[in-house]
Structure formats: C-alpha cells, structure tokens
Amino acid sequence: MKNLALRITLNSKVCNGKPTIRNMRFTVTQLLELLASGMKEKDILNDYPYIEKEDIEACYWYASRIANTKNVLYQ
C-alpha cells in the first residue's frame, strides 16, 4: 500500500493543497467523480493518458482511508 500512498500528493502550491495524483493538476476528487458518474477505468485511461491504472487504485485506497479515519497520516 505504501507505493499507492506515494501517488497521492499534498502540495499547497498545486490545486490549493487538495490531494492530487502525483503532484499533477488532477485531483483525487476529480478522478473519483469521473468514476462515480459511471465512467469506466479503461475510458479514463484512454481520455487522460497521463493517468495510470495505479493512480486509480491509489484514489480508491485514499478514499477508503478517508472513509475509515478522521485523519490520514503520511509517514
């Protein structure tokens, strides 16, 4: 899971400090909203070539951590 955690970045200079994918201007929320709207993973990967399958897995992991804890701590 540590490798997945490294894909989610928090940087106050990128997207106002919201969790992003690999420090790109693509937030975890954006990706989760695409999935929630019914978009398939393969379509996301085709439409956004800079997104990797592991990024999607990392977003699932991050969302599950948020849902199960009040604070997410990175070591």
mmCIF file as gemmi writes it, N, C-alpha and C atoms, coordinates in Angstrom:
data_model
loop_
_atom_site.group_PDB
_atom_site.id
_atom_site.type_symbol
_atom_site.label_atom_id
_atom_site.label_alt_id
_atom_site.label_comp_id
_atom_site.label_asym_id
_atom_site.label_entity_id
_atom_site.label_seq_id
_atom_site.pdbx_PDB_ins_code
_atom_site.Cartn_x
_atom_site.Cartn_y
_atom_site.Cartn_z
_atom_site.occupancy
_atom_site.B_iso_or_equiv
_atom_site.pdbx_formal_charge
_atom_site.auth_seq_id
_atom_site.auth_asym_id
_atom_site.pdbx_PDB_model_num
ATOM 1 N N . MET Axp A 1 ? 0.808 -1.203 0 1 0 ? 1 A 1
ATOM 2 C CA . MET Axp A 1 ? 0 0 0 1 0 ? 1 A 1
ATOM 3 C C . MET Axp A 1 ? 0.85 1.265 0 1 0 ? 1 A 1
ATOM 4 N N . LYS Axp A 2 ? 2.082 1.155 0.474 1 0 ? 2 A 1
ATOM 5 C CA . LYS Axp A 2 ? 2.919 2.346 0.544 1 0 ? 2 A 1
ATOM 6 C C . LYS Axp A 2 ? 3.139 2.942 -0.842 1 0 ? 2 A 1
ATOM 7 N N . ASN Axp A 3 ? 3.324 2.102 -1.85 1 0 ? 3 A 1
ATOM 8 C CA . ASN Axp A 3 ? 3.515 2.626 -3.2 1 0 ? 3 A 1
ATOM 9 C C . ASN Axp A 3 ? 2.29 3.392 -3.671 1 0 ? 3 A 1
ATOM 10 N N . LEU Axp A 4 ? 1.096 2.904 -3.321 1 0 ? 4 A 1
ATOM 11 C CA . LEU Axp A 4 ? -0.123 3.628 -3.683 1 0 ? 4 A 1
ATOM 12 C C . LEU Axp A 4 ? -0.166 4.969 -2.963 1 0 ? 4 A 1
ATOM 13 N N . ALA Axp A 5 ? 0.212 4.978 -1.707 1 0 ? 5 A 1
ATOM 14 C CA . ALA Axp A 5 ? 0.184 6.214 -0.927 1 0 ? 5 A 1
ATOM 15 C C . ALA Axp A 5 ? 1.088 7.281 -1.533 1 0 ? 5 A 1
ATOM 16 N N . LEU Axp A 6 ? 2.193 6.873 -2.125 1 0 ? 6 A 1
ATOM 17 C CA . LEU Axp A 6 ? 3.123 7.837 -2.714 1 0 ? 6 A 1
ATOM 18 C C . LEU Axp A 6 ? 2.543 8.516 -3.95 1 0 ? 6 A 1
ATOM 19 N N . ARG Axp A 7 ? 1.526 7.933 -4.55 1 0 ? 7 A 1
ATOM 20 C CA . ARG Axp A 7 ? 0.91 8.513 -5.745 1 0 ? 7 A 1
ATOM 21 C C . ARG Axp A 7 ? -0.02 9.675 -5.402 1 0 ? 7 A 1
ATOM 22 N N . ILE Axp A 8 ? -0.475 9.744 -4.166 1 0 ? 8 A 1
ATOM 23 C CA . ILE Axp A 8 ? -1.358 10.822 -3.73 1 0 ? 8 A 1
ATOM 24 C C . ILE Axp A 8 ? -0.495 11.869 -3.041 1 0 ? 8 A 1
ATOM 25 N N . THR Axp A 9 ? -0.521 13.08 -3.566 1 0 ? 9 A 1
ATOM 26 C CA . THR Axp A 9 ? 0.348 14.129 -3.037 1 0 ? 9 A 1
ATOM 27 C C . THR Axp A 9 ? -0.466 15.307 -2.528 1 0 ? 9 A 1
ATOM 28 N N . LEU Axp A 10 ? 0.081 15.947 -1.509 1 0 ? 10 A 1
ATOM 29 C CA . LEU Axp A 10 ? -0.497 17.164 -0.947 1 0 ? 10 A 1
ATOM 30 C C . LEU Axp A 10 ? 0.56 18.253 -1.064 1 0 ? 10 A 1
ATOM 31 N N . ASN Axp A 11 ? 0.232 19.299 -1.805 1 0 ? 11 A 1
ATOM 32 C CA . ASN Axp A 11 ? 1.178 20.382 -2.049 1 0 ? 11 A 1
ATOM 33 C C . ASN Axp A 11 ? 0.374 21.671 -2.067 1 0 ? 11 A 1
ATOM 34 N N . SER Axp A 12 ? 0.672 22.569 -1.158 1 0 ? 12 A 1
ATOM 35 C CA . SER Axp A 12 ? -0.098 23.81 -1.049 1 0 ? 12 A 1
ATOM 36 C C . SER Axp A 12 ? -0.034 24.656 -2.322 1 0 ? 12 A 1
ATOM 37 N N . LYS Axp A 13 ? 0.94 24.407 -3.186 1 0 ? 13 A 1
ATOM 38 C CA . LYS Axp A 13 ? 1.081 25.186 -4.415 1 0 ? 13 A 1
ATOM 39 C C . LYS Axp A 13 ? 0.377 24.55 -5.614 1 0 ? 13 A 1
ATOM 40 N N . VAL Axp A 14 ? -0.218 23.372 -5.414 1 0 ? 14 A 1
ATOM 41 C CA . VAL Axp A 14 ? -0.904 22.675 -6.507 1 0 ? 14 A 1
ATOM 42 C C . VAL Axp A 14 ? -2.353 22.433 -6.098 1 0 ? 14 A 1
ATOM 43 N N . CYS Axp A 15 ? -3.275 22.955 -6.876 1 0 ? 15 A 1
ATOM 44 C CA . CYS Axp A 15 ? -4.72 22.764 -6.642 1 0 ? 15 A 1
ATOM 45 C C . CYS Axp A 15 ? -5.123 23.155 -5.222 1 0 ? 15 A 1
ATOM 46 N N . ASN Axp A 16 ? -4.577 24.252 -4.736 1 0 ? 16 A 1
ATOM 47 C CA . ASN Axp A 16 ? -4.909 24.777 -3.408 1 0 ? 16 A 1
ATOM 48 C C . ASN Axp A 16 ? -4.71 23.771 -2.288 1 0 ? 16 A 1
ATOM 49 N N . GLY Axp A 17 ? -3.748 22.889 -2.446 1 0 ? 17 A 1
ATOM 50 C CA . GLY Axp A 17 ? -3.433 21.934 -1.4 1 0 ? 17 A 1
ATOM 51 C C . GLY Axp A 17 ? -4.332 20.714 -1.342 1 0 ? 17 A 1
ATOM 52 N N . LYS Axp A 18 ? -5.236 20.585 -2.3 1 0 ? 18 A 1
ATOM 53 C CA . LYS Axp A 18 ? -6.103 19.401 -2.326 1 0 ? 18 A 1
ATOM 54 C C . LYS Axp A 18 ? -5.273 18.185 -2.734 1 0 ? 18 A 1
ATOM 55 N N . PRO Axp A 19 ? -5.69 16.993 -2.318 1 0 ? 19 A 1
ATOM 56 C CA . PRO Axp A 19 ? -4.959 15.787 -2.719 1 0 ? 19 A 1
ATOM 57 C C . PRO Axp A 19 ? -4.971 15.628 -4.237 1 0 ? 19 A 1
ATOM 58 N N . THR Axp A 20 ? -3.787 15.467 -4.811 1 0 ? 20 A 1
ATOM 59 C CA . THR Axp A 20 ? -3.66 15.32 -6.261 1 0 ? 20 A 1
ATOM 60 C C . THR Axp A 20 ? -2.955 14.012 -6.594 1 0 ? 20 A 1
ATOM 61 N N . ILE Axp A 21 ? -2.994 13.679 -7.854 1 0 ? 21 A 1
ATOM 62 C CA . ILE Axp A 21 ? -2.325 12.482 -8.342 1 0 ? 21 A 1
ATOM 63 C C . ILE Axp A 21 ? -0.927 12.865 -8.804 1 0 ? 21 A 1
ATOM 64 N N . ARG Axp A 22 ? 0.061 12.327 -8.133 1 0 ? 22 A 1
ATOM 65 C CA . ARG Axp A 22 ? 1.476 12.536 -8.466 1 0 ? 22 A 1
ATOM 66 C C . ARG Axp A 22 ? 1.834 14.003 -8.695 1 0 ? 22 A 1
ATOM 67 N N . ASN Axp A 23 ? 1.274 14.865 -7.872 1 0 ? 23 A 1
ATOM 68 C CA . ASN Axp A 23 ? 1.581 16.295 -7.905 1 0 ? 23 A 1
ATOM 69 C C . ASN Axp A 23 ? 1.17 16.972 -9.212 1 0 ? 23 A 1
ATOM 70 N N . MET Axp A 24 ? 0.287 16.329 -9.957 1 0 ? 24 A 1
ATOM 71 C CA . MET Axp A 24 ? -0.243 16.939 -11.18 1 0 ? 24 A 1
ATOM 72 C C . MET Axp A 24 ? -1.479 17.755 -10.817 1 0 ? 24 A 1
ATOM 73 N N . ARG Axp A 25 ? -1.915 18.56 -11.725 1 0 ? 25 A 1
ATOM 74 C CA . ARG Axp A 25 ? -3.131 19.34 -11.509 1 0 ? 25 A 1
ATOM 75 C C . ARG Axp A 25 ? -4.364 18.505 -11.847 1 0 ? 25 A 1
ATOM 76 N N . PHE Axp A 26 ? -4.436 17.361 -11.22 1 0 ? 26 A 1
ATOM 77 C CA . PHE Axp A 26 ? -5.559 16.437 -11.372 1 0 ? 26 A 1
ATOM 78 C C . PHE Axp A 26 ? -5.831 15.892 -9.975 1 0 ? 26 A 1
ATOM 79 N N . THR Axp A 27 ? -6.965 16.288 -9.404 1 0 ? 27 A 1
ATOM 80 C CA . THR Axp A 27 ? -7.227 15.935 -8.011 1 0 ? 27 A 1
ATOM 81 C C . THR Axp A 27 ? -7.834 14.544 -7.87 1 0 ? 27 A 1
ATOM 82 N N . VAL Axp A 28 ? -7.668 14.015 -6.683 1 0 ? 28 A 1
ATOM 83 C CA . VAL Axp A 28 ? -8.297 12.74 -6.34 1 0 ? 28 A 1
ATOM 84 C C . VAL Axp A 28 ? -9.807 12.87 -6.516 1 0 ? 28 A 1
ATOM 85 N N . THR Axp A 29 ? -10.356 13.993 -6.095 1 0 ? 29 A 1
ATOM 86 C CA . THR Axp A 29 ? -11.797 14.22 -6.225 1 0 ? 29 A 1
ATOM 87 C C . THR Axp A 29 ? -12.235 14.169 -7.676 1 0 ? 29 A 1
ATOM 88 N N . GLN Axp A 30 ? -11.487 14.784 -8.574 1 0 ? 30 A 1
ATOM 89 C CA . GLN Axp A 30 ? -11.845 14.749 -9.998 1 0 ? 30 A 1
ATOM 90 C C . GLN Axp A 30 ? -11.932 13.316 -10.499 1 0 ? 30 A 1
ATOM 91 N N . LEU Axp A 31 ? -10.941 12.519 -10.154 1 0 ? 31 A 1
ATOM 92 C CA . LEU Axp A 31 ? -10.922 11.141 -10.63 1 0 ? 31 A 1
ATOM 93 C C . LEU Axp A 31 ? -12.075 10.34 -10.024 1 0 ? 31 A 1
ATOM 94 N N . LEU Axp A 32 ? -12.316 10.512 -8.73 1 0 ? 32 A 1
ATOM 95 C CA . LEU Axp A 32 ? -13.412 9.787 -8.091 1 0 ? 32 A 1
ATOM 96 C C . LEU Axp A 32 ? -14.765 10.214 -8.652 1 0 ? 32 A 1
ATOM 97 N N . GLU Axp A 33 ? -14.909 11.488 -8.992 1 0 ? 33 A 1
ATOM 98 C CA . GLU Axp A 33 ? -16.166 11.953 -9.588 1 0 ? 33 A 1
ATOM 99 C C . GLU Axp A 33 ? -16.383 11.356 -10.974 1 0 ? 33 A 1
ATOM 100 N N . LEU Axp A 34 ? -15.319 11.186 -11.74 1 0 ? 34 A 1
ATOM 101 C CA . LEU Axp A 34 ? -15.443 10.519 -13.041 1 0 ? 34 A 1
ATOM 102 C C . LEU Axp A 34 ? -15.938 9.09 -12.853 1 0 ? 34 A 1
ATOM 103 N N . LEU Axp A 35 ? -15.35 8.391 -11.896 1 0 ? 35 A 1
ATOM 104 C CA . LEU Axp A 35 ? -15.766 7.015 -11.62 1 0 ? 35 A 1
ATOM 105 C C . LEU Axp A 35 ? -17.208 6.97 -11.114 1 0 ? 35 A 1
ATOM 106 N N . ALA Axp A 36 ? -17.559 7.892 -10.228 1 0 ? 36 A 1
ATOM 107 C CA . ALA Axp A 36 ? -18.91 7.924 -9.666 1 0 ? 36 A 1
ATOM 108 C C . ALA Axp A 36 ? -19.961 8.238 -10.725 1 0 ? 36 A 1
ATOM 109 N N . SER Axp A 37 ? -19.557 8.961 -11.762 1 0 ? 37 A 1
ATOM 110 C CA . SER Axp A 37 ? -20.5 9.294 -12.835 1 0 ? 37 A 1
ATOM 111 C C . SER Axp A 37 ? -20.757 8.105 -13.756 1 0 ? 37 A 1
ATOM 112 N N . GLY Axp A 38 ? -19.999 7.032 -13.547 1 0 ? 38 A 1
ATOM 113 C CA . GLY Axp A 38 ? -20.179 5.835 -14.359 1 0 ? 38 A 1
ATOM 114 C C . GLY Axp A 38 ? -19.11 5.617 -15.408 1 0 ? 38 A 1
ATOM 115 N N . MET Axp A 39 ? -18.142 6.507 -15.467 1 0 ? 39 A 1
ATOM 116 C CA . MET Axp A 39 ? -17.068 6.339 -16.44 1 0 ? 39 A 1
ATOM 117 C C . MET Axp A 39 ? -16.226 5.126 -16.072 1 0 ? 39 A 1
ATOM 118 N N . LYS Axp A 40 ? -15.905 4.32 -17.031 1 0 ? 40 A 1
ATOM 119 C CA . LYS Axp A 40 ? -15.116 3.107 -16.82 1 0 ? 40 A 1
ATOM 120 C C . LYS Axp A 40 ? -13.63 3.462 -16.696 1 0 ? 40 A 1
ATOM 121 N N . GLU Axp A 41 ? -12.918 2.663 -15.92 1 0 ? 41 A 1
ATOM 122 C CA . GLU Axp A 41 ? -11.481 2.884 -15.747 1 0 ? 41 A 1
ATOM 123 C C . GLU Axp A 41 ? -10.762 2.931 -17.088 1 0 ? 41 A 1
ATOM 124 N N . LYS Axp A 42 ? -11.088 2.018 -17.988 1 0 ? 42 A 1
ATOM 125 C CA . LYS Axp A 42 ? -10.396 1.987 -19.284 1 0 ? 42 A 1
ATOM 126 C C . LYS Axp A 42 ? -10.647 3.265 -20.072 1 0 ? 42 A 1
ATOM 127 N N . ASP Axp A 43 ? -11.84 3.855 -19.933 1 0 ? 43 A 1
ATOM 128 C CA . ASP Axp A 43 ? -12.132 5.104 -20.633 1 0 ? 43 A 1
ATOM 129 C C . ASP Axp A 43 ? -11.357 6.27 -20.022 1 0 ? 43 A 1
ATOM 130 N N . ILE Axp A 44 ? -11.224 6.267 -18.712 1 0 ? 44 A 1
ATOM 131 C CA . ILE Axp A 44 ? -10.419 7.303 -18.055 1 0 ? 44 A 1
ATOM 132 C C . ILE Axp A 44 ? -8.973 7.205 -18.528 1 0 ? 44 A 1
ATOM 133 N N . LEU Axp A 45 ? -8.454 5.994 -18.573 1 0 ? 45 A 1
ATOM 134 C CA . LEU Axp A 45 ? -7.066 5.796 -19.008 1 0 ? 45 A 1
ATOM 135 C C . LEU Axp A 45 ? -6.868 6.214 -20.462 1 0 ? 45 A 1
ATOM 136 N N . ASN Axp A 46 ? -7.877 6.024 -21.295 1 0 ? 46 A 1
ATOM 137 C CA . ASN Axp A 46 ? -7.795 6.455 -22.699 1 0 ? 46 A 1
ATOM 138 C C . ASN Axp A 46 ? -7.919 7.965 -22.835 1 0 ? 46 A 1
ATOM 139 N N . ASP Axp A 47 ? -8.847 8.567 -22.081 1 0 ? 47 A 1
ATOM 140 C CA . ASP Axp A 47 ? -9.094 10.006 -22.197 1 0 ? 47 A 1
ATOM 141 C C . ASP Axp A 47 ? -8.026 10.854 -21.513 1 0 ? 47 A 1
ATOM 142 N N . TYR Axp A 48 ? -7.385 10.297 -20.507 1 0 ? 48 A 1
ATOM 143 C CA . TYR Axp A 48 ? -6.36 11.015 -19.748 1 0 ? 48 A 1
ATOM 144 C C . TYR Axp A 48 ? -5.085 10.163 -19.757 1 0 ? 48 A 1
ATOM 145 N N . PRO Axp A 49 ? -4.296 10.24 -20.822 1 0 ? 49 A 1
ATOM 146 C CA . PRO Axp A 49 ? -3.139 9.342 -20.984 1 0 ? 49 A 1
ATOM 147 C C . PRO Axp A 49 ? -2.071 9.479 -19.895 1 0 ? 49 A 1
ATOM 148 N N . TYR Axp A 50 ? -2.074 10.563 -19.168 1 0 ? 50 A 1
ATOM 149 C CA . TYR Axp A 50 ? -1.098 10.75 -18.096 1 0 ? 50 A 1
ATOM 150 C C . TYR Axp A 50 ? -1.542 10.074 -16.798 1 0 ? 50 A 1
ATOM 151 N N . ILE Axp A 51 ? -2.769 9.584 -16.75 1 0 ? 51 A 1
ATOM 152 C CA . ILE Axp A 51 ? -3.259 8.827 -15.598 1 0 ? 51 A 1
ATOM 153 C C . ILE Axp A 51 ? -2.932 7.353 -15.817 1 0 ? 51 A 1
ATOM 154 N N . GLU Axp A 52 ? -2.432 6.718 -14.778 1 0 ? 52 A 1
ATOM 155 C CA . GLU Axp A 52 ? -2.074 5.298 -14.847 1 0 ? 52 A 1
ATOM 156 C C . GLU Axp A 52 ? -3.038 4.483 -13.983 1 0 ? 52 A 1
ATOM 157 N N . LYS Axp A 53 ? -3.157 3.206 -14.291 1 0 ? 53 A 1
ATOM 158 C CA . LYS Axp A 53 ? -4.055 2.329 -13.535 1 0 ? 53 A 1
ATOM 159 C C . LYS Axp A 53 ? -3.756 2.393 -12.036 1 0 ? 53 A 1
ATOM 160 N N . GLU Axp A 54 ? -2.498 2.471 -11.692 1 0 ? 54 A 1
ATOM 161 C CA . GLU Axp A 54 ? -2.108 2.547 -10.287 1 0 ? 54 A 1
ATOM 162 C C . GLU Axp A 54 ? -2.604 3.837 -9.633 1 0 ? 54 A 1
ATOM 163 N N . ASP Axp A 55 ? -2.769 4.906 -10.42 1 0 ? 55 A 1
ATOM 164 C CA . ASP Axp A 55 ? -3.321 6.152 -9.883 1 0 ? 55 A 1
ATOM 165 C C . ASP Axp A 55 ? -4.773 5.945 -9.458 1 0 ? 55 A 1
ATOM 166 N N . ILE Axp A 56 ? -5.517 5.218 -10.266 1 0 ? 56 A 1
ATOM 167 C CA . ILE Axp A 56 ? -6.914 4.927 -9.933 1 0 ? 56 A 1
ATOM 168 C C . ILE Axp A 56 ? -6.969 4.08 -8.664 1 0 ? 56 A 1
ATOM 169 N N . GLU Axp A 57 ? -6.12 3.072 -8.584 1 0 ? 57 A 1
ATOM 170 C CA . GLU Axp A 57 ? -6.063 2.23 -7.387 1 0 ? 57 A 1
ATOM 171 C C . GLU Axp A 57 ? -5.697 3.068 -6.162 1 0 ? 57 A 1
ATOM 172 N N . ALA Axp A 58 ? -4.789 4.014 -6.335 1 0 ? 58 A 1
ATOM 173 C CA . ALA Axp A 58 ? -4.391 4.884 -5.228 1 0 ? 58 A 1
ATOM 174 C C . ALA Axp A 58 ? -5.554 5.756 -4.773 1 0 ? 58 A 1
ATOM 175 N N . CYS Axp A 59 ? -6.371 6.211 -5.701 1 0 ? 59 A 1
ATOM 176 C CA . CYS Axp A 59 ? -7.537 7.021 -5.335 1 0 ? 59 A 1
ATOM 177 C C . CYS Axp A 59 ? -8.551 6.2 -4.554 1 0 ? 59 A 1
ATOM 178 N N . TYR Axp A 60 ? -8.763 4.956 -4.963 1 0 ? 60 A 1
ATOM 179 C CA . TYR Axp A 60 ? -9.632 4.056 -4.188 1 0 ? 60 A 1
ATOM 180 C C . TYR Axp A 60 ? -9.068 3.875 -2.778 1 0 ? 60 A 1
ATOM 181 N N . TRP Axp A 61 ? -7.775 3.637 -2.695 1 0 ? 61 A 1
ATOM 182 C CA . TRP Axp A 61 ? -7.124 3.453 -1.401 1 0 ? 61 A 1
ATOM 183 C C . TRP Axp A 61 ? -7.298 4.702 -0.542 1 0 ? 61 A 1
ATOM 184 N N . TYR Axp A 62 ? -7.045 5.87 -1.125 1 0 ? 62 A 1
ATOM 185 C CA . TYR Axp A 62 ? -7.141 7.125 -0.381 1 0 ? 62 A 1
ATOM 186 C C . TYR Axp A 62 ? -8.566 7.351 0.111 1 0 ? 62 A 1
ATOM 187 N N . ALA Axp A 63 ? -9.545 7.119 -0.754 1 0 ? 63 A 1
ATOM 188 C CA . ALA Axp A 63 ? -10.948 7.298 -0.37 1 0 ? 63 A 1
ATOM 189 C C . ALA Axp A 63 ? -11.324 6.358 0.774 1 0 ? 63 A 1
ATOM 190 N N . SER Axp A 64 ? -10.837 5.14 0.738 1 0 ? 64 A 1
ATOM 191 C CA . SER Axp A 64 ? -11.15 4.197 1.815 1 0 ? 64 A 1
ATOM 192 C C . SER Axp A 64 ? -10.513 4.644 3.127 1 0 ? 64 A 1
ATOM 193 N N . ARG Axp A 65 ? -9.322 5.211 3.056 1 0 ? 65 A 1
ATOM 194 C CA . ARG Axp A 65 ? -8.667 5.727 4.269 1 0 ? 65 A 1
ATOM 195 C C . ARG Axp A 65 ? -9.449 6.893 4.846 1 0 ? 65 A 1
ATOM 196 N N . ILE Axp A 66 ? -9.906 7.787 3.996 1 0 ? 66 A 1
ATOM 197 C CA . ILE Axp A 66 ? -10.685 8.937 4.459 1 0 ? 66 A 1
ATOM 198 C C . ILE Axp A 66 ? -11.994 8.47 5.084 1 0 ? 66 A 1
ATOM 199 N N . ALA Axp A 67 ? -12.633 7.495 4.466 1 0 ? 67 A 1
ATOM 200 C CA . ALA Axp A 67 ? -13.913 6.998 4.961 1 0 ? 67 A 1
ATOM 201 C C . ALA Axp A 67 ? -13.776 6.298 6.317 1 0 ? 67 A 1
ATOM 202 N N . ASN Axp A 68 ? -12.61 5.761 6.609 1 0 ? 68 A 1
ATOM 203 C CA . ASN Axp A 68 ? -12.417 4.986 7.832 1 0 ? 68 A 1
ATOM 204 C C . ASN Axp A 68 ? -11.693 5.718 8.953 1 0 ? 68 A 1
ATOM 205 N N . THR Axp A 69 ? -11.182 6.91 8.694 1 0 ? 69 A 1
ATOM 206 C CA . THR Axp A 69 ? -10.445 7.642 9.724 1 0 ? 69 A 1
ATOM 207 C C . THR Axp A 69 ? -10.794 9.114 9.669 1 0 ? 69 A 1
ATOM 208 N N . LYS Axp A 70 ? -10.497 9.798 10.753 1 0 ? 70 A 1
ATOM 209 C CA . LYS Axp A 70 ? -10.694 11.244 10.77 1 0 ? 70 A 1
ATOM 210 C C . LYS Axp A 70 ? -9.487 11.961 10.192 1 0 ? 70 A 1
ATOM 211 N N . ASN Axp A 71 ? -8.317 11.368 10.364 1 0 ? 71 A 1
ATOM 212 C CA . ASN Axp A 71 ? -7.081 11.972 9.875 1 0 ? 71 A 1
ATOM 213 C C . ASN Axp A 71 ? -6.279 10.932 9.112 1 0 ? 71 A 1
ATOM 214 N N . VAL Axp A 72 ? -5.734 11.339 7.988 1 0 ? 72 A 1
ATOM 215 C CA . VAL Axp A 72 ? -4.847 10.463 7.236 1 0 ? 72 A 1
ATOM 216 C C . VAL Axp A 72 ? -3.427 10.933 7.501 1 0 ? 72 A 1
ATOM 217 N N . LEU Axp A 73 ? -2.614 10.056 8.046 1 0 ? 73 A 1
ATOM 218 C CA . LEU Axp A 73 ? -1.238 10.41 8.364 1 0 ? 73 A 1
ATOM 219 C C . LEU Axp A 73 ? -0.298 9.762 7.368 1 0 ? 73 A 1
ATOM 220 N N . TYR Axp A 74 ? 0.651 10.535 6.871 1 0 ? 74 A 1
ATOM 221 C CA . TYR Axp A 74 ? 1.679 10.02 5.97 1 0 ? 74 A 1
ATOM 222 C C . TYR Axp A 74 ? 2.974 9.926 6.741 1 0 ? 74 A 1
ATOM 223 N N . GLN Axp A 75 ? 3.688 8.86 6.501 1 0 ? 75 A 1
ATOM 224 C CA . GLN Axp A 75 ? 4.966 8.696 7.194 1 0 ? 75 A 1
ATOM 225 C C . GLN Axp A 75 ? 6.097 8.864 6.229 1 0 ? 75 A 1
